[in-house]
């Protein structure tokens, strides 16, 4: 994968957005040049789940099965899940938490950035809110946050200011300079008509790969990039009770402009996976174009992370994200 595609793909996934139709008059811009706009409108569902064979077969190594078999409660949950039966809820963490968030980020040519985020989740979406003896009043619940001119301001549901404090503004100038460089580079390479077209896999196969990285193409044409992880962040990703070298596996489409799946292993044990969904909608495409095609962002991301709870039972922390729009707009 070329550096430009890596960079732009990362920006497309991490700096997600939705259109002005969803944002409405969410944000009033200052009277200065805008370089990049990023909008996001996402519905996120978070839950804790017991491992079952229908959804989490890849996580169920012999060691994980052994740990589950030692716990009666876990076995009951797994049996119910495998048979699509309703079962007892043993903790509040098993109740899904739903959030629907609309946000807008503006990066100015000067490197300044302003952000506003609104929680538009309907109250009835989360039954857990009604299960507490002392629920927060609307005016006590943070529904909007704004970072602007060195201040971070939080607002309640009725628009009242809940807090206001100094905020260290990030300097986004290096990001803008890098983005501009890779866009210009992509346009330059696209204009070289005399260069014989090569597939993405051929290009990466002919390039010098860093140590610990292996790339191959599957029968369906998709590309697999596997990498050994040797870094300080490795300890943060490890699952207690599981041994082995950390390695990641990224699967892309043949053109290598869409990530389809990401897997993380500890030894032979899968500890995390993310699957990406695309639907081709124009509302999911950035303004940046590579060889005439707009980079497309995912319409949905499902993240599943293995962890061991205090009772030694393996569970999955699951997050499902559904994007109504997901877009980065560049003005240079």
KEKE-3310 file (N, C-alpha, C; in steps of 0.2 Angstrom, whole numbers, plus 5000, padded with zeros to 4 digits):
npx = (5004:5003:5011:5003:4990:4989:4990:4979:4969:4969:4966:4953:4946:4948:4945:4930:4914:4898:4885:4880:4867:4863:4869:4864:4862:4873:4885:4894:4905:4921:4927:4937:4949:4944:4951:4949:4935:4926:4913:4902:4890:4884:4878:4880:4882:4885:4891:4892:4896:4894:4904:4899:4896:4891:4893:4906:4916:4929:4936:4936:4946:4954:4958:4950:4938:4939:4940:4927:4919:4921:4913:4897:4887:4892:4891:4877:4874:4880:4874:4861:4863:4868:4857:4848:4840:4831:4839:4844:4849:4863:4871:4872:4881:4878:4867:4864:4871:4867:4871:4869:4877:4881:4893:4905:4919:4931:4945:4956:4965:4975:4979:4972:4958:4941:4928:4912:4901:4886:4875:4862:4854:4839:4830:4822:4829:4839:4836:4842:4844:4833:4833:4840:4840:4841:4840:4849:4844:4837:4844:4855:4863:4875:4874:4879:4895:4908:4923:4933:4942:4951:4944:4934:4918:4903:4886:4870:4854:4844:4851:4859:4874:4885:4898:4914:4930:4948:4956:4968:4972:4975:4988:4985:4992:5003:4997:4988:4998:5004:4993:4990:5002:5002:4990:4994:5004:4997:4989:4999:5005:4994:4993:5003:5003:5012:5017:5016:5001:5000:4994:4988:4993:5004:5012:5015:5021:5033:5039:5050:5049:5046:5054:5047:5034:5022:5015:5002:4991:4974:4963:4952:4956:4957:4969:4981:4989:5001:5008:5021:5020:5030:5031:5029:5016:5011:5009:4997:4988:4987:4980:4976:4982:4983:4996:5010:5017:5012:5003:4996:4983:4978:4965:4962:4953:4956:4961:4966:4961:4951:4948:4944:4944:4951:4962:4968:4980:4986:4999:4992:4979:4965:4962:4956:4945:4939:4927:4923:4910:4903:4893:4893:4887:4886:4886:4896:4908:4923:4929:4942:4950:4957:4965:4954:4944:4934:4938:4931:4922:4918:4902:4898:4905:4911:4917:4926:4932:4941:4941:4946:4936:4934:4931:4937:4932:4930:4925:4917:4919:4909:4907:4896:4895:4886:4886:4878:4882:4898:4912:4925:4929:4939:4946:4956)
npy = (4994:5011:5026:5037:5032:5025:5036:5044:5035:5032:5045:5046:5036:5039:5052:5055:5059:5068:5075:5092:5093:5084:5091:5103:5120:5118:5123:5138:5147:5155:5171:5167:5158:5142:5126:5112:5102:5092:5080:5071:5059:5047:5032:5023:5007:4999:4985:4971:4954:4937:4923:4914:4900:4904:4917:4920:4910:4911:4916:4906:4897:4882:4885:4896:4890:4880:4889:4894:4883:4880:4888:4890:4900:4906:4895:4893:4905:4904:4893:4897:4908:4901:4894:4903:4908:4917:4924:4925:4941:4946:4956:4974:4978:4970:4975:4984:4999:5014:5027:5041:5052:5068:5077:5091:5096:5109:5114:5127:5136:5142:5133:5132:5124:5120:5113:5104:5095:5085:5076:5067:5057:5048:5048:5037:5027:5021:5010:5008:5020:5022:5014:5018:5025:5038:5047:5057:5074:5083:5095:5093:5084:5081:5087:5093:5098:5110:5116:5129:5144:5142:5137:5125:5120:5114:5109:5108:5098:5108:5119:5126:5131:5120:5118:5127:5129:5131:5126:5117:5121:5111:5111:5111:5112:5105:5093:5098:5101:5089:5082:5090:5088:5074:5073:5081:5073:5062:5066:5070:5057:5051:5058:5054:5047:5038:5029:5012:5004:4996:4983:4985:4975:4971:4982:4983:4971:4972:4982:4987:4979:4982:4974:4960:4961:4954:4950:4945:4938:4933:4920:4925:4938:4948:4957:4953:4959:4956:4959:4959:4964:4974:4984:4998:5000:4987:4980:4986:4981:4967:4952:4947:4932:4926:4920:4923:4930:4946:4950:4958:4958:4963:4965:4969:4976:4971:4983:4989:5001:5000:4995:4980:4971:4969:4961:4955:4946:4936:4926:4912:4915:4924:4940:4952:4959:4969:4973:4980:4989:4993:5004:5011:5023:5041:5049:5044:5047:5055:5071:5071:5064:5050:5045:5049:5043:5044:5043:5031:5030:5019:5012:5006:4999:4986:4982:4970:4965:4954:4950:4946:4944:4949:4937:4928:4924:4923:4936:4947:4963:4973:4984:4993:5002:5014:5023:5037:5047:5050:5059:5068:5084:5093:5109:5113)
npz = (5000:4996:5003:5002:5001:5013:5022:5019:5020:5033:5038:5033:5040:5054:5056:5055:5047:5045:5034:5030:5031:5041:5052:5052:5059:5067:5069:5069:5059:5061:5055:5045:5034:5029:5030:5031:5033:5045:5047:5058:5061:5070:5076:5090:5098:5113:5122:5133:5131:5133:5127:5112:5101:5089:5086:5090:5087:5082:5093:5102:5108:5114:5127:5131:5130:5140:5152:5152:5154:5167:5174:5180:5178:5166:5157:5156:5150:5138:5133:5131:5122:5111:5107:5104:5114:5127:5142:5159:5165:5172:5176:5175:5165:5154:5148:5133:5129:5121:5110:5101:5091:5085:5077:5073:5065:5062:5053:5052:5040:5047:5056:5067:5077:5078:5087:5089:5098:5099:5109:5103:5107:5109:5125:5128:5122:5130:5142:5154:5160:5167:5177:5189:5205:5207:5195:5183:5181:5166:5164:5171:5163:5152:5136:5125:5119:5117:5109:5108:5104:5114:5125:5134:5133:5141:5139:5146:5143:5142:5136:5146:5153:5159:5163:5161:5155:5153:5138:5130:5114:5100:5088:5072:5060:5056:5052:5041:5032:5029:5024:5013:5006:5002:4995:4984:4979:4976:4965:4956:4953:4947:4936:4927:4913:4906:4914:4917:4922:4938:4948:4965:4974:4967:4967:4981:4984:4977:4984:4997:5012:5029:5043:5050:5044:5033:5018:5008:4995:4994:4988:4984:4980:4989:5000:5012:5026:5037:5053:5065:5082:5090:5102:5114:5116:5116:5128:5133:5125:5127:5134:5150:5156:5144:5133:5122:5107:5101:5086:5072:5059:5044:5033:5016:5002:4985:4978:4988:4995:5004:5020:5026:5036:5053:5063:5079:5087:5100:5103:5097:5100:5096:5100:5097:5085:5071:5060:5044:5035:5020:5009:4997:4996:4992:5002:5010:5005:5004:4999:4994:4980:4972:4958:4951:4959:4973:4990:5000:5015:5029:5032:5043:5058:5067:5082:5092:5107:5116:5134:5151:5165:5182:5188:5181:5169:5152:5141:5129:5124:5115:5102:5091:5077:5067:5054:5048:5040:5034:5032:5025:5021:5010:5007:4999)
capx = (5000:5007:5010:4997:4984:4989:4988:4972:4964:4969:4962:4946:4943:4948:4942:4924:4910:4892:4884:4877:4860:4862:4872:4860:4866:4877:4892:4895:4912:4924:4928:4944:4949:4943:4955:4946:4929:4925:4907:4901:4884:4885:4874:4885:4879:4891:4888:4897:4893:4897:4906:4895:4899:4888:4896:4913:4920:4936:4939:4935:4952:4953:4959:4944:4932:4940:4938:4920:4916:4922:4908:4890:4883:4894:4889:4870:4873:4883:4869:4855:4865:4869:4850:4844:4835:4832:4842:4844:4854:4867:4874:4870:4885:4875:4862:4867:4871:4866:4873:4869:4881:4882:4899:4908:4926:4933:4952:4957:4972:4980:4980:4967:4953:4935:4924:4906:4898:4880:4872:4855:4851:4832:4830:4819:4834:4843:4832:4847:4843:4827:4834:4843:4835:4842:4842:4851:4839:4840:4848:4862:4865:4879:4871:4883:4902:4911:4930:4933:4946:4955:4939:4930:4911:4898:4880:4865:4849:4841:4856:4862:4881:4887:4905:4918:4937:4953:4957:4974:4971:4980:4990:4983:4996:5007:4992:4986:5004:5005:4987:4991:5008:5000:4985:4997:5008:4993:4987:5005:5006:4989:4994:5009:5000:5016:5018:5012:4997:5001:4989:4990:4997:5011:5016:5017:5025:5039:5042:5054:5044:5049:5055:5041:5028:5022:5009:5000:4984:4970:4960:4946:4959:4959:4976:4982:4995:5002:5013:5023:5020:5035:5031:5027:5009:5009:5006:4990:4983:4988:4974:4979:4981:4985:5003:5012:5019:5007:5003:4990:4982:4973:4963:4959:4950:4961:4963:4969:4958:4946:4950:4938:4944:4957:4962:4974:4982:4991:5000:4987:4972:4962:4960:4952:4943:4935:4924:4920:4905:4902:4887:4893:4883:4890:4887:4901:4914:4927:4930:4948:4950:4963:4964:4947:4939:4933:4940:4925:4922:4914:4895:4897:4911:4909:4923:4925:4938:4941:4944:4944:4933:4937:4930:4941:4928:4931:4919:4918:4917:4907:4904:4893:4895:4882:4887:4873:4886:4905:4915:4930:4929:4945:4945:4962)
capy = (5000:5017:5030:5042:5029:5024:5042:5047:5030:5034:5051:5045:5032:5042:5059:5054:5065:5068:5081:5098:5092:5082:5095:5109:5125:5116:5127:5145:5147:5162:5174:5165:5153:5135:5121:5105:5101:5085:5080:5064:5057:5040:5028:5018:5003:4996:4980:4966:4948:4930:4920:4909:4897:4906:4924:4921:4904:4912:4918:4901:4893:4877:4888:4899:4885:4877:4893:4895:4877:4880:4893:4888:4905:4907:4890:4895:4911:4902:4888:4901:4911:4896:4891:4909:4908:4923:4921:4930:4946:4945:4963:4980:4978:4966:4979:4988:5007:5017:5034:5044:5058:5072:5082:5094:5099:5114:5115:5133:5136:5144:5127:5132:5119:5121:5107:5104:5088:5085:5070:5067:5050:5049:5046:5030:5022:5017:5008:5008:5027:5022:5009:5021:5028:5045:5049:5064:5079:5085:5101:5090:5079:5084:5085:5096:5101:5114:5118:5135:5149:5140:5135:5119:5122:5109:5112:5103:5097:5114:5124:5129:5130:5116:5119:5131:5128:5132:5120:5118:5120:5108:5115:5106:5114:5099:5088:5101:5101:5082:5081:5093:5084:5067:5075:5083:5068:5057:5069:5069:5050:5050:5062:5050:5042:5034:5024:5006:5002:4990:4982:4987:4970:4970:4987:4982:4965:4974:4987:4985:4978:4982:4968:4958:4962:4949:4952:4940:4939:4927:4917:4930:4944:4952:4957:4952:4962:4953:4962:4957:4970:4975:4991:4999:4999:4980:4979:4989:4976:4960:4950:4943:4925:4923:4921:4923:4936:4950:4951:4960:4955:4968:4962:4975:4974:4970:4989:4992:5007:4999:4990:4975:4968:4970:4956:4956:4940:4935:4919:4909:4917:4930:4945:4958:4960:4974:4972:4986:4988:4999:5003:5014:5030:5047:5052:5041:5048:5061:5076:5069:5059:5046:5042:5050:5040:5047:5038:5029:5028:5014:5014:5003:4996:4982:4980:4965:4964:4949:4952:4942:4948:4947:4930:4923:4922:4927:4940:4951:4970:4974:4991:4993:5009:5014:5030:5040:5050:5049:5062:5073:5089:5097:5115:5116)
capz = (5000:4995:5009:5002:5003:5020:5026:5017:5022:5040:5040:5032:5045:5061:5056:5051:5047:5042:5030:5033:5032:5048:5057:5053:5061:5073:5071:5066:5058:5062:5048:5043:5029:5031:5026:5031:5038:5046:5051:5060:5063:5071:5081:5093:5103:5117:5126:5136:5129:5134:5121:5110:5095:5083:5085:5093:5086:5081:5099:5107:5108:5119:5134:5132:5132:5147:5157:5152:5157:5175:5178:5179:5175:5159:5153:5155:5145:5132:5130:5129:5116:5105:5106:5103:5120:5132:5148:5164:5165:5179:5178:5171:5159:5149:5145:5129:5130:5115:5109:5094:5092:5079:5078:5067:5066:5057:5054:5048:5037:5052:5060:5073:5076:5083:5088:5093:5098:5102:5110:5101:5109:5113:5131:5128:5119:5135:5148:5160:5163:5171:5183:5194:5210:5207:5188:5182:5177:5159:5165:5173:5158:5146:5129:5120:5121:5112:5110:5103:5106:5120:5130:5133:5137:5142:5140:5148:5138:5140:5134:5151:5153:5165:5165:5156:5157:5148:5134:5126:5107:5096:5082:5066:5054:5053:5049:5035:5028:5027:5020:5006:5002:5000:4990:4978:4977:4972:4959:4952:4951:4943:4929:4924:4909:4903:4919:4916:4928:4942:4954:4972:4977:4964:4970:4988:4984:4974:4988:5002:5017:5035:5046:5054:5040:5028:5013:5003:4992:4995:4982:4982:4978:4995:5002:5019:5029:5044:5056:5072:5086:5096:5104:5121:5116:5116:5135:5133:5120:5130:5138:5155:5156:5138:5132:5115:5103:5098:5079:5069:5052:5041:5026:5012:4995:4980:4976:4995:4997:5009:5025:5026:5043:5056:5068:5083:5090:5106:5101:5092:5102:5093:5106:5095:5078:5068:5053:5041:5030:5015:5005:4991:4996:4991:5009:5014:5002:5005:4993:4991:4975:4970:4951:4949:4963:4980:4995:5003:5022:5031:5034:5049:5060:5072:5086:5097:5111:5122:5140:5156:5170:5189:5190:5177:5164:5146:5138:5123:5124:5108:5100:5084:5075:5061:5051:5043:5035:5036:5026:5026:5015:5009:5003:4995)
cpx = (5004:5006:5004:4991:4983:4987:4981:4967:4963:4965:4955:4942:4943:4945:4935:4919:4903:4890:4881:4870:4859:4864:4868:4864:4870:4882:4892:4902:4914:4925:4935:4944:4949:4947:4951:4940:4928:4918:4906:4894:4884:4881:4879:4881:4885:4888:4894:4893:4897:4899:4902:4898:4896:4891:4904:4917:4927:4940:4939:4941:4950:4954:4953:4938:4933:4938:4931:4917:4917:4917:4901:4886:4885:4891:4881:4869:4875:4877:4863:4857:4865:4862:4845:4838:4836:4835:4842:4850:4857:4870:4872:4874:4882:4869:4866:4866:4871:4867:4872:4872:4882:4888:4901:4914:4928:4940:4953:4964:4977:4983:4976:4961:4947:4931:4918:4903:4891:4877:4864:4851:4844:4833:4827:4824:4837:4838:4836:4846:4837:4828:4838:4838:4835:4845:4844:4845:4842:4845:4855:4866:4869:4876:4875:4890:4905:4918:4931:4937:4949:4950:4935:4923:4907:4892:4875:4859:4845:4845:4860:4870:4883:4894:4909:4925:4941:4954:4963:4973:4976:4982:4990:4987:5000:5002:4990:4992:5005:4999:4988:4997:5005:4994:4989:5001:5003:4991:4993:5006:5000:4990:5000:5006:5005:5018:5013:5008:4999:4996:4992:4995:5004:5015:5019:5022:5032:5043:5046:5050:5048:5049:5049:5034:5028:5015:5008:4993:4980:4967:4955:4949:4960:4966:4976:4989:4996:5008:5015:5023:5025:5035:5029:5020:5006:5006:4999:4985:4983:4982:4977:4977:4982:4992:5004:5013:5012:5008:4996:4989:4976:4972:4960:4956:4956:4964:4967:4967:4953:4949:4943:4938:4951:4957:4968:4974:4987:4993:4995:4979:4970:4960:4956:4950:4939:4933:4921:4915:4904:4896:4887:4890:4888:4891:4892:4908:4917:4928:4937:4947:4957:4962:4957:4942:4939:4935:4933:4926:4917:4907:4894:4904:4909:4916:4921:4931:4937:4944:4942:4942:4936:4936:4933:4937:4929:4925:4921:4915:4915:4904:4902:4892:4891:4883:4881:4876:4893:4910:4920:4930:4935:4944:4951:4964)
cpy = (5006:5021:5035:5038:5027:5030:5044:5042:5031:5040:5050:5041:5036:5048:5058:5059:5063:5074:5087:5097:5089:5087:5101:5115:5124:5120:5133:5146:5154:5164:5173:5159:5146:5131:5115:5105:5093:5084:5072:5064:5050:5038:5023:5014:4999:4991:4975:4959:4942:4927:4914:4906:4901:4913:4924:4914:4905:4914:4912:4896:4887:4880:4892:4895:4882:4882:4894:4889:4877:4885:4891:4894:4906:4902:4891:4900:4908:4897:4892:4905:4907:4894:4897:4910:4915:4920:4927:4935:4947:4952:4968:4980:4974:4970:4984:4996:5010:5024:5036:5051:5061:5077:5085:5097:5103:5115:5121:5132:5138:5138:5127:5127:5121:5115:5107:5097:5088:5077:5070:5061:5051:5045:5039:5025:5018:5016:5009:5015:5027:5018:5012:5025:5035:5047:5056:5068:5081:5091:5099:5086:5083:5082:5088:5099:5105:5116:5123:5141:5148:5138:5129:5120:5116:5112:5106:5103:5104:5120:5128:5127:5126:5117:5123:5131:5129:5126:5122:5116:5116:5112:5110:5108:5109:5094:5091:5100:5094:5080:5084:5090:5078:5068:5077:5077:5063:5060:5069:5062:5049:5053:5058:5045:5037:5028:5018:5005:4996:4989:4984:4982:4970:4976:4986:4976:4967:4979:4983:4985:4979:4975:4966:4959:4957:4951:4947:4941:4932:4925:4922:4937:4949:4951:4957:4955:4960:4957:4960:4964:4970:4982:4992:4998:4992:4978:4981:4984:4969:4959:4946:4936:4921:4925:4921:4930:4939:4951:4954:4958:4960:4965:4968:4972:4974:4977:4992:4999:5006:4994:4986:4972:4969:4965:4956:4949:4940:4928:4917:4911:4924:4934:4951:4957:4966:4972:4978:4985:4994:4998:5007:5021:5035:5050:5049:5042:5055:5065:5074:5063:5056:5043:5043:5047:5043:5041:5037:5027:5023:5016:5011:4999:4992:4980:4975:4964:4959:4952:4947:4945:4946:4940:4925:4921:4926:4930:4944:4958:4972:4981:4990:5000:5010:5022:5032:5044:5050:5052:5068:5078:5093:5103:5118:5111)
cpz = (5000:5002:5008:5003:5010:5024:5025:5020:5030:5042:5038:5037:5052:5061:5052:5052:5044:5038:5034:5035:5039:5053:5057:5054:5067:5074:5066:5065:5059:5055:5046:5038:5032:5027:5025:5035:5039:5050:5052:5063:5064:5077:5084:5099:5106:5121:5128:5134:5131:5127:5119:5103:5089:5081:5086:5092:5086:5088:5104:5106:5114:5126:5136:5134:5139:5153:5157:5155:5164:5178:5175:5175:5168:5155:5152:5150:5138:5129:5128:5123:5110:5103:5104:5108:5124:5138:5153:5163:5172:5181:5173:5165:5153:5145:5140:5130:5123:5115:5102:5095:5085:5081:5072:5069:5061:5058:5049:5045:5041:5056:5066:5071:5081:5082:5092:5092:5102:5103:5109:5103:5112:5120:5132:5125:5124:5141:5154:5163:5168:5177:5189:5199:5210:5200:5187:5179:5171:5160:5168:5169:5153:5140:5123:5123:5115:5114:5105:5107:5113:5126:5128:5137:5136:5143:5142:5142:5137:5138:5139:5151:5160:5167:5159:5159:5152:5145:5130:5119:5104:5090:5076:5060:5051:5049:5042:5030:5025:5022:5013:5002:4999:4994:4983:4975:4973:4965:4954:4949:4946:4936:4925:4919:4906:4908:4918:4923:4931:4947:4960:4975:4974:4966:4977:4988:4981:4978:4994:5009:5024:5038:5050:5050:5034:5024:5009:5000:4992:4988:4980:4980:4983:4997:5010:5021:5036:5047:5063:5076:5091:5097:5111:5121:5117:5122:5136:5129:5123:5134:5143:5155:5149:5136:5124:5112:5100:5090:5077:5062:5050:5034:5022:5006:4991:4978:4982:4996:5002:5014:5026:5033:5046:5062:5072:5087:5095:5105:5096:5094:5099:5099:5104:5087:5076:5061:5050:5036:5026:5011:4998:4991:4995:4997:5013:5010:5003:4998:4990:4986:4973:4963:4949:4954:4970:4985:4999:5010:5024:5033:5041:5051:5066:5076:5091:5100:5116:5128:5145:5162:5177:5191:5186:5171:5158:5143:5133:5125:5117:5107:5092:5082:5068:5059:5046:5038:5038:5031:5029:5019:5015:5005:5000:4990)
residu = (UNK:UNK:UNK:UNK:UNK:UNK:UNK:UNK:UNK:UNK:UNK:UNK:UNK:UNK:UNK:UNK:UNK:UNK:UNK:UNK:UNK:UNK:UNK:UNK:UNK:UNK:UNK:UNK:UNK:UNK:UNK:UNK:UNK:UNK:UNK:UNK:UNK:UNK:UNK:UNK:UNK:UNK:UNK:UNK:UNK:UNK:UNK:UNK:UNK:UNK:UNK:UNK:UNK:UNK:UNK:UNK:UNK:UNK:UNK:UNK:UNK:UNK:UNK:UNK:UNK:UNK:UNK:UNK:UNK:UNK:UNK:UNK:UNK:UNK:UNK:UNK:UNK:UNK:UNK:UNK:UNK:UNK:UNK:UNK:UNK:UNK:UNK:UNK:UNK:UNK:UNK:UNK:UNK:UNK:UNK:UNK:UNK:UNK:UNK:UNK:UNK:UNK:UNK:UNK:UNK:UNK:UNK:UNK:UNK:UNK:UNK:UNK:UNK:UNK:UNK:UNK:UNK:UNK:UNK:UNK:UNK:UNK:UNK:UNK:UNK:UNK:UNK:UNK:UNK:UNK:UNK:UNK:UNK:UNK:UNK:UNK:UNK:UNK:UNK:UNK:UNK:UNK:UNK:UNK:UNK:UNK:UNK:UNK:UNK:UNK:UNK:UNK:UNK:UNK:UNK:UNK:UNK:UNK:UNK:UNK:UNK:UNK:UNK:UNK:UNK:UNK:UNK:UNK:UNK:UNK:UNK:UNK:UNK:UNK:UNK:UNK:UNK:UNK:UNK:UNK:UNK:UNK:UNK:UNK:UNK:UNK:UNK:UNK:UNK:UNK:UNK:UNK:UNK:UNK:UNK:UNK:UNK:UNK:UNK:UNK:UNK:UNK:UNK:UNK:UNK:UNK:UNK:UNK:UNK:UNK:UNK:UNK:UNK:UNK:UNK:UNK:UNK:UNK:UNK:UNK:UNK:UNK:UNK:UNK:UNK:UNK:UNK:UNK:UNK:UNK:UNK:UNK:UNK:UNK:UNK:UNK:UNK:UNK:UNK:UNK:UNK:UNK:UNK:UNK:UNK:UNK:UNK:UNK:UNK:UNK:UNK:UNK:UNK:UNK:UNK:UNK:UNK:UNK:UNK:UNK:UNK:UNK:UNK:UNK:UNK:UNK:UNK:UNK:UNK:UNK:UNK:UNK:UNK:UNK:UNK:UNK:UNK:UNK:UNK:UNK:UNK:UNK:UNK:UNK:UNK:UNK:UNK:UNK:UNK:UNK:UNK:UNK:UNK:UNK:UNK:UNK:UNK:UNK:UNK:UNK:UNK:UNK:UNK:UNK:UNK:UNK:UNK:UNK:UNK:UNK:UNK:UNK:UNK:UNK:UNK:UNK:UNK:UNK:UNK:UNK:UNK:UNK:UNK:UNK:UNK:UNK:UNK:UNK:UNK:UNK:UNK:UNK)
# end
